[in-house]
Amino acid sequence: MNKRIQLPTKAERHKLFGSVEPGIKTKPTEKQDMPDLQNSRKDFLFEIDSVGISNVKLPVIVLSSLEPKEQTTISTFKLTSKIPYDAKGTNMSRFTEQLENYRKQGFQLTLSSLYDFTKELAERLKQKDAEIEITFPWFYERKGPASGISGLNHAEARIKVSFDQSLGFQTEVGLTCAVTTLCPCSKEISEYSAHNQRGYISMTATFTEDYKEETDWKEALLHAAESNASAMIHPVLKRPDEKMVTEIAYENPRFVEDMVRLVAADLYELDFIQSFKVECRNEESIHLHDAIATLSFSK
């Protein structure tokens, strides 16, 4: 048993470990009396492409055409703006103030609200442009193919909205989801069985000008990836489900090259998509390396 010790007071302990008494304060405490270095104006040599804040996490509301139709999730934000050569810097607190205003109202990640957000942010910053980039896990219900027992899968979604006083709004979306791929070569050369792996399909896309928000781009990109894979990933599988999924995978072998071409074909057929990029990355089950393929296309 350890012996009891007589502890000094908390203040004395703080002093023991380096704390000191507050010094004499001589600088202004009122905002109007404080120097504003960020708003200094002179020739600072270069315009800055983007400055702002990143890795800000906030709860947001996501609407979905799949169950759950309305969900709260955690989103990671990046907010930036350009600054001209004659501006010293930006006011970082205005970025967080803008986020807080929307959070308090219940921040729905619709394109219309993000357009309002970026335009208002540019005005708050007194700049001609602003950009918001958001990544978040999007959840969707998936049922076992035989049992019908459901659970939640998730994909990583991304939205980037840019506002410029001269160019207006530009939008880019992205989705990364997991699938099963079965090796065609392994199936071809083996007497029985074939190795499979978990693949990750990453898609980015820009919209045509007539895109209507009633169309859920998340579901459209998810379908393009999953419907072209060897098999889908499921949160809950009973034995009859597992039999079906493994047989479906065996019937639909896919190289990474096959995946990016097939997904690209589906994205090409979506009228509301103007340009896209597809990447497939397989975590190979019999190799130490990953297999990757990438395809880009603009209509």
N, C-alpha and C positions, 0 to 999 in steps of 0.2 A: 504494500500500500504506500502510495506517495504521501509525503508529509504535507500538511497544510501550509500555505504561504500567505503572507500578508501583502496584499496588492496595494500599490499606490492608487490614488484617485485616478479617474479617467483623464482629467486634465493633466495630471502629472505624468501619466503614461504617454499621452500624446507628446508632451514636451521631451520625454525620454527618447522618443523615436523621431525627433526632428521638428516637431511643430513649433512655431514661434508666434509671438503676439503680433496682431495686425499693426502695420506701420502707419505713419501719418499719411492721410489721403489729401492730395493737392490737385488732382485732375477733376474736371467737371463731372457731375453726376446726372445732369439733365440732358436729354437727347439734343435739344436745340443748341446747347453750348458745346457739344462734342464735335471734333473735326470729322469730316466725312471723306476719308481717303478714296473710297471707291468712286465717288463722283468727281474726282479731280479731272481737269481737262487740260491736256497739252499733247504734244506729239509724242506718243509712246511707241512709235516705230512700225508696229504691225497690227493689223486686224486679227482678232482671235476667232477661230472657226466655231468653237463652242466652249462655254464655261457654265458651270452650274453644280448640281448635286446628284449623287447616285447612291444606290444601295439603301434607299429609303423604303421601309416596309410598312404597309398600311392594310387594314381590312377593306375589302371592296365587295360590291355586289355584281355578280355575273349572271346574265340571262342566257338561257340555253334552249335549243329546240328539243334536246334530249333530257330525260329525267336525271337529276333534279332541275326543273325548269328555271328556278331562281336559287342561287347559292351564294353564300358568303365565303370568300377565300382570302388568302393573304397574297398581296401583290407587291412586287419590287419595282420601284420607280427610279427613272433617270430623267432629270429635267435640265435642259440646257438652252442657251441663247448665244448668238454671236455678240461681240462687242466691237465697235469701231476702233481705229488706231488712236483716236484722240480721247478715249475713255480709259481710266486707270483700271477699273474692274467692275464687277457686278455686285448687287446687294443680295447675298445668299438668303437672308431671312425672307425675302419676298417669294422665293420658291416654296419654302415651307409654309408660309402664310397662305399661299394659294392652295396647297394640298389640304391644309386644315379646314379652309372654308368649304371645300367639297366633301371632305370626310364627315363633317358635322351634318351635312345634308343627306348623307348616305350616298357614297360615290358609286354610281352605276357605270360600268365600263362599256357604255354604248358609244358609237362613233360620234353621234350628235353631241353628247356631253363632253367628249374629248376635243371636239372642234371648238366648243365654247371655252373649254379649259385653256387650250393653247393660245387662242386669240386674247383671252383675258390676261394670261400670263405675260404675253408680249406687251400689252398695255401697262400692266403693273410694273414691268421692268423698264418701261419707256424705251423699248427697242422695237425694231421692225420685224422681228421673227422670234419664234420659240419652238421648242420641240419636246415632246414627251414620249418616253419609251417605257413600256410596262410588260413585265413577265409575271405569269401567275399559273398555278395548277388549276386546270379545268377538269371537273369531275363529271363522269357520265355513267349511267347504269348499263350493265352488261349481264345478260342471262346465259346460263349454260345451255348449249344447243340441244341437249336431250332432256335434262331435268327441269329446265326453266328457272332454276334457282338464281337469283340475282345478287349482284354485289356492285361495288363502285370501282371502276378504273379511273385513271387520270392521265392526262396529257399536259405537256407544258405549252402554254399559249403565249404569244407575244404580239403586242400592238405598238406601232410607232406612228405618231401623227406629227407632221411638221406644218407650221404656219409661217407664211411669208406675206407681207403686205402686197408685194407685187405679183407673186405666183399663186397665192391662195393656199389651199390645203393639199398635202400629199400624205397618202396612207400606205403603210406596209404592214402586213400581218404575217404571223408565222405559227407553226404548230410542230411539235416533236412528240411522236408516240412510239410505243413499243409494239413489235409484231414478232411472229415466229417465221423463220425461213428455213427451208430444208434444202440441202445441197444437191443440185441436179447431178453433179459429177459423181458424188458418193453413191447416189441411187443407181446410176448407170453402171458403175464398175463393181458394186458389191453384190455378192450372192443373195444377201438378205439385209434388210434394214438400210438406213441412211442417216448420217449425222445431221442434226439441226442445231440452230442457234437462235438467240434472241437478237433481233435486229431493231435498229432505231431509224425511223424515217423522219427527217427534218425537211419541212417545206416552208418557203417564204413566198409571198405573192403580193402583187399590187392590183388594185381594182380598176375597172373601167369607170368612166364618169357617171354611168347610169346605175351603179350598184345600189340596190335597195337593202336597207338594214333589216328588213323582214327575213332576208335570207341569212341563215346562220352559217357564216364562213367556217366556223370551227368544225361543225358537223360535216361540211362539204370536204374539207381537207382531211379530216379523220377517215371518212369513207374512201377517199382516194387512196390512202395508205393501206388501210386494213383490207379492203376488198381485193387488193392485188397481191397480198402477202400469201405465204404458204398456209398460214392459219392465224387467227386472232389470238390475242392474249386474253385470258379470262380470270376474274378474281376468285370465282368459286367453280370447282369442277368435281363432280361426282364420277364414279367409274364409267357409267354410260357416256357422260360428257367427254371424258378423257379418251375413250375409244374413238369417238367421232372426231375429236380435234386432231389426234395423231394420224388418223386415216386421211383426213382432209389435207393435212400437211404433206403426207406422202403422195397424194394425188396432184399436188400443186408445187413442185420444186421450183426454187427461185435463186438465181445468182443476184448479187448486188446490182450488176448491170441490168438484169431483167427488171428488178424492182424500180430503179429510177426511170426506166423507159415506160413501164406500165403506169406508174403514178403520173408521169408527165402527160401521158395520153389522156388520163382522166381530167387533169387540171386544164389541159388544152381545150377540152370540151365544155368547160364551165364558162358560160358567156360573160360572167361578171369579173373574170380574171384577165388582166392585161399582160402581165409577165410573171414568171415564177422561177424558182430554183428548188431542186430536189436533191437531197443527199440521203444515201442509205449507208449505215454503218452496222456491220455484223460483228458481234462478239463471238468469234469462232470457237466452237466447242472442242475441236481437235488441233487447234493451232494456238500459239501464244499471241499471235498478232490479230488485229481486227482487219476486216476487209471493208473497203470503202468505194463508193462511186458517187459522182456528182454530175448533175445535168441542169443547164440554165436555158431558158427560152423566153423570147418576147414576141408577142403577136404583132 
